Amino acid sequence: MRRSALLSLDTESSETCVAMNEIDIVRDISRRFQQGKVPYMLTGSMAMNYYAQPRMTRDIDVVIAISSEDVSRVAALFRPDYYVSEENIRESIGHESSFNLVHQESVIKVDCIIRKSGEYRRTEFERRQKISILDFSTFIVSKEDLIISKLFWAKDSHSELQLGDVKNLLATEYDADYLQHWTRELGLNNLLKECLK
């Protein structure tokens, strides 16, 4: 087990309950996706908390690989415990965008991102990692692909937060050859060089 939890928090603080609710949601959606044989991986802030310095987050982002034939089946996996719209799922598949799941009791939102069809996004998804958290297993984006995603987000905005996250991720072991290859292919190599200085 890499970490005993995605978030490292003071158990005496009131924020702990919020964090554990989020871990509970990650556990729950992982179980439902696995039971429904829906390929998925955690990304975004939750993945960042696994690989680097934990920080409070209310964001749960998950990439899923589904087609229009899966719409009703995916919705059924989460009802009635989550708000989910079949129309929104269908639209997100058509546009390769995202739809929301909202847990009815906690009102925690999960952003479900449709896996894009490009070569890199398929490669990224194939490289997802299976990890253990507390008493359950889940799939998570690889460290290198999380770095690439954050470089994508920072490309236009030069967000200090995203670039800071990249530097934190680069501070520990990673596959340099893979990272160099795809940042060149995706036009992100100059931004990567900035973060490596």
N, C-alpha and C positions, 0 to 999 in steps of 0.2 A: 504494500500500500504506500503510495507516494505521500499522501497526507491523510490524517484521520478525518479531515473535513475540508471542504473547499474554503471555508472561512475560519480564520483564527481570531476568536473574540473573547473578551472577558466574560466568563459565565455569570458574573454577578451583575452585568449591565442589562438594562432593559432592551438593548439592541439585540441581545442574544436570541430572544424569542422570535424576533423578526427573521433573523438569519436562519434559525432552525426551521421556521416555516418554509423558507425558500429551499433549504436542503430537502425538506419533506416533499416539496413539489417536484424537485429534480428526481427524487427517488420514485415518486408516483408516475411521472410522465415517462421515465425510463422503463418502468415495469410495463406500462400500457403499450408503449411503442414496441417493446420486445415481444410481448404476448401477441400483438397484432402483426408481427413480422414487418414492421415499418423501419427501414434503415434510417438512422439518425445520428447526429453528433452534437454535443454541446459546443458552443463557441462564445465569443464576446467576453463579457466581464467574468462569468463563472469560470471559463477556461483560463482567463488571466489569473484569477485567484488560485487556481491549481498550480500553475507553472511559476508564478512569481509572488511578489508581495501581496498578501491578502488585503482587501479593503472592502468596506461596506458597499453592497450593491443591491438594488432591487430588480436588476435586469436578469432575465433568463432568456437566452437566445439559443435556438436549436435549429440546425439545418436538417431537412428531411428529404428523402428521395421518393416521391410519389407521382402518380399520373392521374389523369381525369377519371380513370376507372376506380380509383381508390377513395374518392371523395366521401361517399356515404359511409364506407367502412371506417375511415379515419374519424369522422364525426362521431360515429357510434362508440368508438373506443373511449371517448372522453365524456359523453353524456351519461347521466345528468349532472355530474360533479363539476363540469366546466361549461361555461358559455362558449359555444362554437357555432359558426355560421357556415353551412355548406356552400352558400353562394360565395362567401369570401374565400373559402378554400379553392373553389373552382376558378375564381378570378385570379388568385395568386398563382395557380398552376399555369394559366394562360399567359401571364405576364412575367413569370419567373420572379415573383416578388415574395410577399410574406402575408400571413394571416395571424390572428391572435387567438390564443386560448386564455380564458380568464377563469381562474378557480373561484367557484361561487362563494365558498365560505371565507377564504382569506383575501379575495380580490387581487391575488397575485397574478400578474399577466405573463404569459409565455409567448414570445415572438417566434413563430414557426416560419423559417426561411426556406423556400423551395430551392433545392439544389439546382444551380444553373447547368446548362448543357455543354458549356465550353470545355476544352481539353484540360485546362488547369483545374477548374472546379471539379471535374470528374476525378482527376488525380488526387486533389486535396481530400475528397470524400473517401477514396479508397485507402488513404493513409491514416484514417482516424484510428485512435487508440482506445482500447478497452482498459478501463481503470476501476479500482475498487475505492469506494468512499463509505466509511462506517460499515453498514451491514448490507450494502448493495453494490452492484456494478453498473457502469454506464459507459457510453462512448463519447469521446472528446476529440476535438480537432488537435492535430499534432502541433508541437511548439513551433516548428518552422512555418507551418501554414497559418498559425495565429499571427506570427510576425508579418507575413505577407499581407494578411487581411488588414492589419493595423497600418501598414505602409500604404495600402489602397486608400484607407480612410483619411490618412494624413496627407496624401498626395496633393490635393487641392487646398485644403485648409491649413496645412502645416501645424495641426493641432499639437500643442506642447504636451497635452495629456497622452495622446497616441504615441508621439515620438518618445516620450519618457517611458511608456510601457514597452516599446520596442527595445530601448536601451536596457531595461531591466531583464527582458527575455534573453537578450544577447549576452548577458553577464554569466550565464551558465551554459552547459554543453548543448550543442545543436549540430545539425548536419549542414556544414558550410557549403559543400558541393551542391546539394539540393537547393539551398537558399540562393546561392549565386546564380544557378541556372535559371530559376524561375523569376528572380528579380530582373535579370537581363531580358528574358522573354516578355515580361510584363511592363517593362519601362520603369522599374522601380529601383534600379541599381544605384543611381546617384543618391537617392534618399537613403538607401541602406548604407552607403558609404558615409553619409553625414552621421548616422547613428553609431557607426563603428569608430568614429574619431575619438 
